[in-house]
Amino acid sequence: MIGTFDRVAKFVLSRTSDEMPDSAKESAALMMLDTMGVLIGAGPMQAGIIARDTATMLYASSSPAHSARMLFDGRRVSLAGAAYAAATQTDNLDAHDGYNPTKGHIGVVVIPALAALAEHCPELSGSDALASVIVGYEVAGRAGLALHASVEDYHTSGAWNALGVAAMAARLRHHSPDQLRQALGIAEYHGPRSQMMREIANPTMLHDGSGWGAMVGLSAAILAEQGFTGAPALTVEDDQAAPFWADLGSFWQIEHQYVKPYPICRWAHAAIDGVRILMLQHELNHDQIAAIHINSFHEAVCLFSGIPNTTSQAQYSLAFSVATQAVHGRIGVEHISGAGLKDPVVADVMNRISVTEHERHNQRFPQGRWADVVIETTNGQVLKSGDIHARGGPEARMSQQDIVDKFMEFAAPSIGKARATGICNAILGLNRPTARYADLQQYLYDGP
């Protein structure tokens, strides 16, 4: 009987793109497009600027074989530095994909890691690039499930998505099984086991720890290449972890990610959707709303409750995001940053919102993100949404066109419509027989 690590090694190092289902590769392209749009949209934000500048100061490399350009920047830093900068940038615009069972995010590290690693894979085909993305998702997701099941603390995604990055590096840099084993152990040991609920209580640029997850994963792979040891990774090799890896290569987690329609913590989405649905059904505007009452699960109720002063607070605020949706009919980057944080109409609607924890919604977390909404109108109507599950996941998927539209909304203002269209077409075309990753790469860097 094949052991868990041997199963993982065979999948990571030997499973070809042709041996992966087209449905998984199609999902990989869509997740790649969605994450790339968020990464681009986050570029002008302060956190991304700081991360990129810091990478040039602290995370450069004297070795051309271990350096890479930073995405939509062009300055050259180390492989780990390039992945760190792009993942931190993406992590600070909370619109990237996620996986309900892990209570966290994978694409935020996978796409930056692929870009950095592909700088040294000039012949990388489009289908092999998608296969590497799939490897990152499948390994990270299962490591996340194993970690959540084995420890009491709720750790950020960086604690476990580092293993997905290490696996991608092992695949693209042609590691031996032992090098992969050591890299996974190093990545797990040094993965940032940061406390997620601390960030929820006091939102900052720390977000979900994924910048450090990307850095740790790539650093672990290079350390393993140099002979550094760190195995075993308990989330892979411990007996209690075995059930989470048993379906590797048969159940494709990448096909079960959710795509966010709003740049807001996923925990708030069901409530936002409930308000959106009721307002559309009853043709309401915010002036006709006397009160909004939200019932949701514990973690959603713990989201930031005050008037946000920063974009980080805005992205982790239930009341602010619901009020923004009620006032503007959408939530864009402009609403969660700059002047949008000082919108007096949104602040006024926030005063009409109350939030309560409900046990039936608790019982369905983390597999689902549920809420129900009651709106009282100024003319005395009481409108009830019933139980709402956040859309965008397997229960209510966003179409390919929805994802393309979201990508363009986030990307075009920063890089222009023509360049954004080129990126979109290149990503969606990666699974064509003649496609090369270089078809996409030509759009990803600024400067010479």
C-alpha positions in Angstrom: 0.0 0.0 0.0 1.5 3.3 -1.0 2.3 5.7 1.8 1.0 9.3 2.0 4.2 11.0 1.2 4.9 8.6 -1.8 1.4 9.5 -3.1 2.1 13.2 -2.7 5.5 12.9 -4.4 4.1 10.9 -7.3 1.4 13.5 -7.8 3.6 16.6 -7.5 6.6 15.4 -9.5 5.2 12.9 -12.0 1.5 13.6 -12.7 1.5 15.2 -16.2 -0.9 17.8 -17.5 -2.4 15.2 -19.8 -3.3 13.1 -16.7 -5.2 15.9 -15.2 -8.9 16.5 -16.2 -9.8 19.3 -18.5 -12.3 20.5 -15.9 -9.4 21.0 -13.4 -7.3 22.9 -16.0 -10.3 25.1 -16.9 -10.8 25.9 -13.3 -7.0 26.6 -12.9 -7.2 29.2 -15.8 -10.2 30.9 -14.2 -8.7 31.0 -10.8 -5.5 32.3 -12.3 -7.4 35.1 -14.2 -9.3 36.1 -11.1 -6.2 36.2 -8.9 -4.3 38.1 -11.5 -7.0 40.8 -11.6 -6.9 41.3 -7.9 -3.1 41.4 -7.9 -3.2 44.1 -10.6 -6.0 46.1 -8.9 -4.0 46.0 -5.6 -0.9 47.4 -7.3 -1.4 51.1 -6.5 -2.5 50.4 -2.9 -0.1 51.3 -0.1 0.5 47.8 1.1 1.6 46.6 -2.3 3.9 49.6 -2.8 5.5 49.0 0.6 5.9 45.3 0.0 7.6 45.8 -3.4 9.9 48.5 -2.1 10.8 46.4 0.9 11.6 43.4 -1.3 14.2 45.5 -3.1 15.7 46.6 0.2 15.7 43.3 2.0 15.1 40.4 -0.4 17.3 40.9 -3.4 19.6 38.2 -4.8 23.2 38.2 -6.1 22.4 35.0 -8.0 20.7 35.3 -11.4 19.6 31.7 -11.1 17.6 32.6 -8.0 16.2 36.0 -8.9 13.0 37.1 -10.6 11.2 40.3 -11.6 8.4 41.6 -9.5 5.0 41.5 -11.2 3.8 44.7 -12.8 7.0 46.4 -11.6 10.0 44.9 -13.2 12.6 45.4 -10.5 14.6 42.2 -9.9 14.7 40.6 -6.4 15.1 37.0 -5.2 12.6 34.3 -6.1 11.2 34.4 -2.6 11.2 38.2 -2.6 9.2 38.4 -5.8 6.6 35.9 -4.6 6.4 37.7 -1.2 5.8 41.1 -2.8 3.1 39.9 -5.1 1.3 37.7 -2.6 1.4 40.5 0.1 0.0 42.9 -2.5 -2.8 40.6 -3.5 -3.6 39.7 0.1 -4.3 43.3 0.9 -7.2 43.5 -1.6 -9.6 41.0 -0.2 -11.1 39.9 -3.5 -9.1 36.8 -4.3 -10.4 33.2 -4.4 -10.8 30.9 -1.4 -11.7 27.4 -0.3 -14.5 27.0 2.3 -13.2 23.9 4.1 -9.8 25.5 4.8 -11.2 28.9 5.8 -8.6 30.5 3.6 -6.9 31.3 0.3 -4.6 29.5 -2.1 -4.4 31.4 -5.4 -2.9 34.4 -3.5 0.4 32.5 -3.3 0.1 30.2 -6.3 0.0 32.8 -9.0 3.0 34.8 -7.6 5.0 31.7 -7.1 4.3 30.5 -10.7 5.4 33.9 -12.1 8.6 33.8 -10.1 9.5 30.2 -10.9 8.6 30.5 -14.6 11.3 33.1 -15.1 13.7 30.1 -15.1 11.4 27.8 -17.3 11.6 29.5 -20.7 10.1 26.5 -22.5 7.1 26.1 -20.0 4.0 25.2 -22.0 0.6 26.7 -21.1 -0.7 23.3 -20.1 2.2 22.6 -17.8 1.8 26.0 -16.2 -1.8 25.1 -15.4 -0.7 21.7 -14.1 1.7 23.5 -11.7 -1.2 25.8 -10.5 -3.3 22.7 -9.9 -0.4 21.1 -7.9 -0.2 24.3 -5.7 -3.9 24.3 -5.0 -4.2 20.5 -4.3 -1.3 20.4 -1.9 -2.0 23.6 -0.1 -5.7 22.8 0.4 -5.0 19.4 1.9 -2.3 20.8 4.1 -4.8 23.4 5.3 -7.4 20.8 6.2 -4.8 18.7 8.1 -3.6 21.7 10.0 -7.0 22.8 11.1 -7.9 19.3 12.2 -4.7 18.9 14.3 -4.4 22.2 16.2 -6.9 24.3 18.1 -5.8 27.8 17.0 -7.2 29.2 13.8 -4.1 30.0 11.8 -3.9 32.2 8.7 -3.6 30.8 5.2 0.2 31.4 5.1 0.6 28.6 7.7 -0.4 26.0 5.2 -0.3 27.6 1.7 3.5 27.6 2.0 3.4 23.9 1.4 1.6 24.4 -1.9 4.3 26.8 -3.0 7.1 24.4 -2.0 5.4 21.7 -4.1 5.2 23.9 -7.1 8.9 24.8 -6.8 9.8 21.2 -6.5 7.9 20.3 -9.7 9.2 23.2 -11.8 12.8 22.9 -10.5 12.8 19.1 -11.0 13.5 18.1 -7.4 14.0 14.6 -6.3 11.4 13.1 -4.0 13.7 13.6 -1.0 14.2 17.3 -1.8 10.4 17.6 -2.0 10.1 15.9 1.4 12.6 18.2 3.0 11.0 21.3 1.4 7.5 20.4 2.7 8.9 19.9 6.2 10.8 23.2 6.1 7.7 25.0 4.8 5.4 23.6 7.4 7.8 24.3 10.3 8.5 27.9 9.3 5.0 28.6 7.9 3.6 31.7 9.6 1.2 30.3 12.2 -0.3 33.7 12.7 -3.6 34.1 14.6 -6.4 34.9 12.2 -8.9 36.2 14.7 -6.4 38.7 16.0 -6.3 40.3 12.6 -10.1 40.2 12.4 -10.3 42.1 15.7 -7.8 44.7 14.7 -7.5 44.8 10.9 -4.1 45.8 9.5 -2.0 45.1 6.5 -1.1 41.7 8.0 -4.2 40.2 6.5 -4.0 36.4 6.0 -0.3 35.8 6.3 0.0 34.8 2.6 3.0 37.0 1.8 5.1 35.2 4.3 3.5 31.9 3.1 4.8 32.5 -0.4 8.2 33.6 0.9 8.5 30.6 3.2 7.5 28.1 0.5 10.0 29.3 -2.0 12.7 29.6 0.6 12.0 26.1 1.8 12.5 24.8 -1.8 15.8 26.5 -2.3 17.0 25.4 1.1 16.1 21.8 0.3 18.1 22.1 -3.0 21.1 23.2 -1.0 20.8 20.1 1.3 19.0 21.7 4.2 16.8 19.1 6.0 13.4 19.6 7.7 11.2 16.5 7.1 8.7 15.3 8.0 5.8 17.7 7.5 3.3 16.4 10.0 0.3 17.8 7.9 1.5 15.3 5.2 3.1 12.4 7.0 1.4 12.1 10.4 -1.0 9.2 10.5 -3.8 11.5 11.5 -3.3 13.5 8.3 -3.6 10.5 6.0 -7.3 10.8 5.3 -6.9 14.3 3.9 -4.6 13.1 1.3 -6.4 9.9 0.3 -8.3 11.5 -2.5 -5.3 13.4 -4.0 -5.6 13.0 -7.8 -9.2 11.9 -7.8 -11.0 14.8 -6.0 -9.9 18.1 -7.5 -10.1 20.8 -4.9 -9.4 23.4 -7.5 -12.8 22.9 -9.0 -14.4 23.8 -5.6 -12.9 27.2 -4.9 -15.1 30.3 -4.6 -14.7 33.5 -6.5 -15.5 36.7 -4.6 -17.9 39.2 -6.2 -16.9 41.8 -3.6 -13.4 42.9 -2.3 -14.5 42.1 1.2 -13.9 39.3 3.7 -15.9 36.3 2.6 -17.6 36.1 5.9 -19.6 39.3 5.1 -20.7 38.1 1.6 -23.9 36.3 2.5 -25.2 39.4 4.3 -24.2 41.6 1.4 -26.0 39.3 -1.0 -29.1 39.3 1.2 -29.3 43.1 1.2 -28.6 43.1 -2.6 -31.4 40.6 -3.3 -34.0 42.3 -1.2 -33.2 45.7 -2.6 -33.4 44.5 -6.2 -36.6 42.5 -5.6 -38.4 45.4 -4.0 -36.8 48.1 -6.0 -35.5 49.9 -2.9 -33.0 52.6 -2.5 -31.1 53.3 0.7 -33.4 56.2 1.6 -36.3 53.8 2.0 -34.5 51.6 4.5 -35.3 52.3 8.2 -33.3 49.3 9.6 -31.2 46.3 8.5 -30.9 43.4 10.8 -28.3 40.6 10.0 -28.2 37.2 11.5 -24.9 35.3 10.7 -22.2 33.0 12.2 -19.8 33.9 15.0 -16.8 34.8 12.9 -18.9 37.1 10.7 -20.3 38.8 13.8 -16.7 39.4 15.0 -15.8 41.4 12.0 -14.8 45.1 12.5 -17.9 47.0 13.6 -16.8 50.7 13.7 -16.4 53.3 11.0 -13.2 52.2 9.1 -10.3 54.5 9.0 -8.2 52.3 6.7 -8.8 50.0 3.7 -7.8 47.0 5.9 -10.6 47.8 8.4 -13.1 48.4 5.5 -12.4 45.0 4.0 -13.0 43.3 7.3 -16.2 45.2 8.2 -19.6 43.6 7.9 -21.7 46.8 8.6 -19.6 49.0 6.3 -19.7 46.6 3.4 -23.4 46.1 3.7 -24.0 49.8 3.9 -21.8 50.4 0.9 -23.8 47.9 -1.1 -27.1 49.5 0.0 -25.9 52.9 -1.0 -24.0 52.3 -4.2 -25.4 49.0 -5.5 -21.9 47.6 -5.7 -18.6 47.5 -3.8 -15.5 48.6 -5.7 -11.9 49.5 -4.8 -12.9 53.1 -4.7 -15.4 52.4 -2.0 -13.0 50.7 0.4 -10.1 53.2 0.0 -9.5 56.9 -0.1 -12.5 59.1 -0.1 -14.8 56.1 0.0 -13.9 55.6 3.7 -15.4 59.0 4.5 -18.7 58.6 2.7 -21.3 60.3 5.0 -24.2 58.5 3.4 -22.6 55.1 4.0 -21.9 56.1 7.6 -25.5 57.1 8.1 -26.8 53.7 6.8 -24.3 51.9 9.1 -26.2 53.4 12.0 -29.3 51.5 10.9 -27.6 48.1 10.9 -27.6 45.5 13.7 -25.9 42.2 13.7 -26.6 39.0 15.8 -25.0 35.6 16.0 -27.3 32.7 15.2 -26.5 29.1 16.0 -27.9 27.6 12.8 -25.4 29.6 10.8 -22.6 28.6 13.2 -23.3 25.0 12.6 -22.8 25.4 8.8 -19.4 27.1 9.1 -16.8 26.6 7.6 -18.4 24.5 4.9 -20.7 27.4 4.2 -20.9 31.1 4.8 -24.6 31.7 5.7 -26.7 34.7 6.9 -30.2 36.0 6.7 -31.3 39.6 6.5 -34.4 41.5 7.6 -35.0 45.0 6.1 -37.5 47.3 7.7 -38.6 50.0 5.3 -39.7 53.5 6.1 -43.2 52.7 5.2 -43.5 49.8 7.6 -42.7 46.8 5.5 -40.7 43.9 6.9 -38.7 42.1 4.2 -36.9 38.8 4.9 -34.3 37.3 2.7 -34.4 33.8 4.3 -31.1 31.9 4.6 -28.5 33.1 2.1 -25.3 31.4 1.2 -22.5 33.6 -0.2 -22.5 33.3 -4.0 -19.4 32.6 -6.1 -18.7 29.1 -4.9 -19.8 25.6 -6.1 -23.3 26.3 -4.7 -23.8 29.4 -6.9 -20.9 29.7 -9.3 -19.9 32.9 -11.1 -19.8 32.2 -14.9 -16.7 32.6 -16.9 -18.1 35.9 -18.2 -18.7 37.1 -14.7 -15.0 36.3 -13.9 -13.8 38.0 -17.0 -15.9 41.1 -16.2 -14.5 41.2 -12.7 -11.0 40.8 -14.0 -11.4 43.8 -16.3 -13.0 45.9 -13.6 -10.0 45.4 -11.4 -7.2 45.3 -14.0 -8.1 47.9 -16.6 -8.0 51.0 -14.5 -4.4 50.2 -13.4 -2.8 48.9 -16.7 -5.2 49.9 -19.4 -7.9 48.0 -21.3 -5.6 46.7 -24.1 -3.0 45.2 -21.8 -5.7 43.7 -19.6 -7.4 42.2 -22.6 -4.1 40.6 -23.6 -3.6 39.1 -20.2 -7.2 37.8 -20.2 -6.9 36.1 -23.6 -3.5 34.7 -22.8 -4.6 33.1 -19.5 -7.8 31.7 -21.0 -5.8 30.3 -23.9 -3.1 28.5 -21.8 -4.6 25.1 -22.4 -4.4 25.3 -26.2 -1.9 22.7 -27.6 0.5 25.4 -28.8 0.2 27.8 -25.9 3.3 28.8 -24.0 3.5 30.6 -20.6 5.6 33.2 -22.4 2.4 34.2 -24.3 1.2 35.6 -20.9 4.6 36.6 -19.5 5.1 39.3 -22.1 2.3 41.4 -20.4 3.4 41.0 -16.8 6.3 43.3 -16.3 7.0 47.0 -16.5 10.3 48.6 -17.5 13.1 47.1 -19.7 
